[in-house]
Amino acid sequence: MLDQLRALDPELGLDLEVVDIDSDPELKARYHTRVPVLAAPDGEICEYFLDEVALRRWVSDSSPGWQG
């Protein structure tokens, strides 16, 4: 998923932050085996595999005027 996100970053202008859930007991309890997960401040976008449609929808909803 990370490779796909990095490939889309130039187009979408993502602000990616990779978080190791094993280093945070709360995140580890929350996500357990649901990794990788793509999360935004307002919720999860997708898990296991990149859902590019959901990501583009989130970017569009989060960035008024964005055309993607």
MODELLER restraints for C-alpha pairs under 7 A, 6 or more apart:
rsr = mdl.restraints
at = mdl.atoms
rsr.add(forms.Gaussian(group=physical.xy_distance, feature=features.Distance(at['CA:1:A'], at['CA:49:A']), mean=6.10, stdev=0.5))
rsr.add(forms.Gaussian(group=physical.xy_distance, feature=features.Distance(at['CA:1:A'], at['CA:50:A']), mean=5.56, stdev=0.5))
rsr.add(forms.Gaussian(group=physical.xy_distance, feature=features.Distance(at['CA:21:A'], at['CA:27:A']), mean=5.28, stdev=0.5))
rsr.add(forms.Gaussian(group=physical.xy_distance, feature=features.Distance(at['CA:21:A'], at['CA:28:A']), mean=5.04, stdev=0.5))
rsr.add(forms.Gaussian(group=physical.xy_distance, feature=features.Distance(at['CA:22:A'], at['CA:28:A']), mean=5.57, stdev=0.5))
rsr.add(forms.Gaussian(group=physical.xy_distance, feature=features.Distance(at['CA:34:A'], at['CA:47:A']), mean=6.39, stdev=0.5))
rsr.add(forms.Gaussian(group=physical.xy_distance, feature=features.Distance(at['CA:34:A'], at['CA:48:A']), mean=6.52, stdev=0.5))
rsr.add(forms.Gaussian(group=physical.xy_distance, feature=features.Distance(at['CA:35:A'], at['CA:47:A']), mean=6.27, stdev=0.5))
rsr.add(forms.Gaussian(group=physical.xy_distance, feature=features.Distance(at['CA:35:A'], at['CA:48:A']), mean=5.59, stdev=0.5))
rsr.add(forms.Gaussian(group=physical.xy_distance, feature=features.Distance(at['CA:36:A'], at['CA:47:A']), mean=5.74, stdev=0.5))
rsr.add(forms.Gaussian(group=physical.xy_distance, feature=features.Distance(at['CA:36:A'], at['CA:48:A']), mean=5.07, stdev=0.5))
rsr.add(forms.Gaussian(group=physical.xy_distance, feature=features.Distance(at['CA:37:A'], at['CA:46:A']), mean=5.92, stdev=0.5))
rsr.add(forms.Gaussian(group=physical.xy_distance, feature=features.Distance(at['CA:37:A'], at['CA:47:A']), mean=4.08, stdev=0.5))
rsr.add(forms.Gaussian(group=physical.xy_distance, feature=features.Distance(at['CA:37:A'], at['CA:48:A']), mean=6.09, stdev=0.5))
rsr.add(forms.Gaussian(group=physical.xy_distance, feature=features.Distance(at['CA:38:A'], at['CA:44:A']), mean=5.98, stdev=0.5))
rsr.add(forms.Gaussian(group=physical.xy_distance, feature=features.Distance(at['CA:38:A'], at['CA:45:A']), mean=5.49, stdev=0.5))
rsr.add(forms.Gaussian(group=physical.xy_distance, feature=features.Distance(at['CA:38:A'], at['CA:46:A']), mean=5.33, stdev=0.5))
rsr.add(forms.Gaussian(group=physical.xy_distance, feature=features.Distance(at['CA:38:A'], at['CA:47:A']), mean=6.02, stdev=0.5))
rsr.add(forms.Gaussian(group=physical.xy_distance, feature=features.Distance(at['CA:39:A'], at['CA:45:A']), mean=5.52, stdev=0.5))
rsr.add(forms.Gaussian(group=physical.xy_distance, feature=features.Distance(at['CA:45:A'], at['CA:54:A']), mean=6.31, stdev=0.5))
rsr.add(forms.Gaussian(group=physical.xy_distance, feature=features.Distance(at['CA:45:A'], at['CA:55:A']), mean=6.36, stdev=0.5))
rsr.add(forms.Gaussian(group=physical.xy_distance, feature=features.Distance(at['CA:56:A'], at['CA:68:A']), mean=6.87, stdev=0.5))
rsr.add(forms.Gaussian(group=physical.xy_distance, feature=features.Distance(at['CA:60:A'], at['CA:66:A']), mean=5.64, stdev=0.5))
